[in-house]
């Protein structure tokens, strides 16, 4: 249970910040979502044996931007899209509470 005190400390900070900014828990949740996505993308990049420097060059940006993206930093959607294109992925975005549309299959 080594993580329990840290979690309590983190919750204290969230509770304190929420007092002055009621939107703070939402901001934390958004940051956690970015971090989860970033880890998945970094794992896909590594699986393809692509370096951050190579991906950055193909994107027309710096390796520090790729590092920021992969650490869950707040980057533009267009940066995510360019990154995904370089690593051979498609970025799909859905509005909250909505189910992404499924492709319509043509019947033979």
C-alpha positions in Angstrom: 0.0 0.0 0.0 2.9 2.4 -0.8 0.7 4.4 -3.1 -2.0 5.2 -0.6 -0.3 8.2 1.1 0.5 9.7 -2.3 -3.0 9.3 -3.5 -4.3 11.0 -0.4 -1.9 13.9 -0.9 -2.9 14.2 -4.5 -6.6 14.2 -3.5 -5.9 16.9 -1.0 -4.3 19.0 -3.7 -7.2 18.4 -6.1 -9.7 19.3 -3.3 -7.8 22.4 -2.4 -7.6 23.6 -6.1 -11.3 22.7 -6.7 -12.2 25.2 -4.0 -10.9 28.1 -6.0 -11.6 26.5 -9.5 -14.7 24.2 -9.6 -13.5 23.0 -13.1 -10.2 21.7 -11.7 -11.3 18.0 -11.4 -12.3 18.1 -15.1 -8.9 19.6 -16.0 -7.1 16.8 -14.1 -9.2 14.1 -15.9 -8.4 15.7 -19.3 -4.7 15.6 -18.4 -4.9 12.0 -17.4 -6.6 11.1 -20.6 -3.9 12.9 -22.6 -1.3 11.0 -20.7 -2.9 7.6 -21.4 -3.2 8.4 -25.1 0.4 9.6 -25.1 1.7 6.4 -23.6 -0.2 4.3 -26.2 1.2 6.4 -29.0 4.7 6.2 -27.6 4.4 2.4 -27.3 3.3 2.2 -31.0 6.2 4.4 -32.1 8.7 2.2 -30.2 7.1 -1.0 -31.5 7.9 0.4 -35.0 11.4 1.2 -34.0 11.0 4.9 -34.8 13.0 7.4 -32.8 11.5 10.6 -31.5 14.0 12.5 -33.6 12.9 10.7 -36.8 9.2 11.3 -36.0 9.9 14.9 -35.3 11.8 15.4 -38.6 8.9 13.8 -40.5 6.4 16.1 -38.7 8.5 19.1 -39.4 9.0 19.9 -35.7 11.5 19.3 -33.0 12.1 16.2 -30.9 11.2 18.3 -27.8 7.6 18.7 -29.2 7.4 14.9 -29.7 8.7 14.4 -26.2 6.1 16.8 -24.8 3.3 15.0 -26.7 4.5 11.6 -25.5 4.6 12.8 -21.9 1.0 13.9 -22.1 1.7 17.6 -22.5 -1.0 19.9 -23.8 -0.4 20.0 -27.6 -2.5 21.1 -30.5 -4.8 18.6 -32.2 -3.0 19.1 -35.5 0.2 18.0 -33.7 -1.5 14.8 -32.6 -2.7 14.2 -36.1 0.7 14.8 -37.7 2.3 12.5 -35.1 -0.2 9.7 -35.8 0.2 10.0 -39.6 4.0 9.6 -39.2 3.6 6.4 -37.0 1.0 5.0 -39.3 -2.1 5.6 -37.1 -5.3 7.5 -37.5 -6.5 9.8 -34.8 -10.2 9.4 -34.2 -12.0 12.0 -32.0 -15.5 11.6 -30.6 -17.5 14.2 -28.8 -18.1 13.4 -25.1 -21.1 11.1 -24.5 -21.3 10.2 -28.1 -20.5 6.9 -29.7 -18.2 7.1 -32.7 -20.1 6.3 -35.9 -19.3 2.9 -37.4 -18.7 2.6 -41.2 -21.7 1.6 -43.1 -21.2 -1.7 -44.8 -22.4 -2.1 -48.3 -24.4 -5.2 -49.0 -23.5 -7.3 -51.9 
